[in-house]
Amino acid sequence: MKKTVSRIGLFAIAISALVSIGARADAQMRPMMIPLPTTLVISKPPPGEIYGDKQVVTMGVSGKTYKFVLNDAYVDDPMGKVHWPDIWQMVRQHNPNFNVTGLEEEAFQNMQPGQTLTVRGMFSANNQTLDVVGTEPGAGRFGPAQHY
């Protein structure tokens, strides 16, 4: 009887060891996400207007935090797996929401009240970094059609 119990115990230990070796620690072994092309349309409220119930996004630029109204956002994920709400869920609890780097980071510092800016960049989820690759005044392709 004693040998049977010990064999069953050893068998159970061996099975549990195999199961634990085969199991993945998903949170620790998940590969880093590649940066995603992301476009944000932001604006600074004009004088006398408050942010109110508009969605607000904060940008960290060179140690300073800037607050803007988020008018629109778009993620160009070639696989179609990541959308703007996914990114917003990752960054909304951070202050600032995005850490801005890149060529045109001074565009955030130079925005005047009432201005709108379209920002194109590469978003990295690992550290909430938005590497700015280009900006253009106005709402870009997200803005209303212009009539000539």
Residue pairs with C-beta under 8 A, 6 or more apart in sequence:
32 126
33 124
33 125
33 126
35 122
35 123
35 124
35 131
36 75
36 76
36 77
36 82
36 87
36 122
36 123
36 125
37 75
37 76
37 120
37 121
37 122
37 123
38 73
38 74
38 75
38 76
38 84
38 87
38 120
38 121
38 122
38 123
38 130
39 73
39 74
39 75
39 76
39 118
39 119
39 120
39 121
39 140
39 142
40 57
40 70
40 72
40 73
40 118
40 119
40 121
40 130
41 70
41 71
41 72
41 73
41 116
41 117
41 118
41 119
41 139
41 140
41 142
41 143
42 57
42 59
42 68
42 69
42 70
42 71
42 116
42 117
42 119
43 68
43 69
43 71
43 114
43 115
43 116
43 117
44 68
44 69
44 111
44 112
44 113
44 114
44 115
45 51
45 69
45 113
45 114
46 113
46 114
47 113
47 114
51 67
51 69
54 69
54 70
55 69
55 70
56 67
56 68
56 69
56 70
57 67
57 68
57 69
57 70
57 97
57 98
58 65
58 66
58 67
58 68
58 95
58 96
58 97
58 98
59 65
59 66
59 68
59 96
59 97
59 98
59 100
59 108
59 130
60 66
60 96
60 98
60 99
60 100
61 100
61 105
61 106
61 108
61 109
62 105
62 109
64 109
65 95
65 96
66 96
66 108
66 109
66 111
68 108
68 111
71 116
71 139
71 142
72 139
72 142
73 84
73 87
73 88
74 84
74 142
75 82
75 83
75 84
75 86
75 87
75 123
77 83
87 123
87 125
90 125
90 128
91 97
91 98
91 128
94 128
96 128
97 128
98 123
98 128
98 129
98 130
99 127
99 128
99 129
99 130
100 108
100 121
100 129
100 130
100 132
101 129
101 130
101 131
101 132
102 121
102 130
102 131
102 132
102 133
103 132
103 133
103 134
104 132
104 133
104 134
104 135
105 132
107 117
107 119
107 132
107 135
108 117
111 117
115 137
116 137
116 138
116 139
116 143
117 135
117 136
117 137
117 138
118 135
118 136
118 137
118 138
118 139
118 140
118 141
118 142
119 130
119 132
119 134
119 135
120 132
120 133
120 134
120 135
121 130
121 131
121 132
121 133
121 134
122 130
122 131
122 133
123 129
123 130
123 131
124 130
124 131
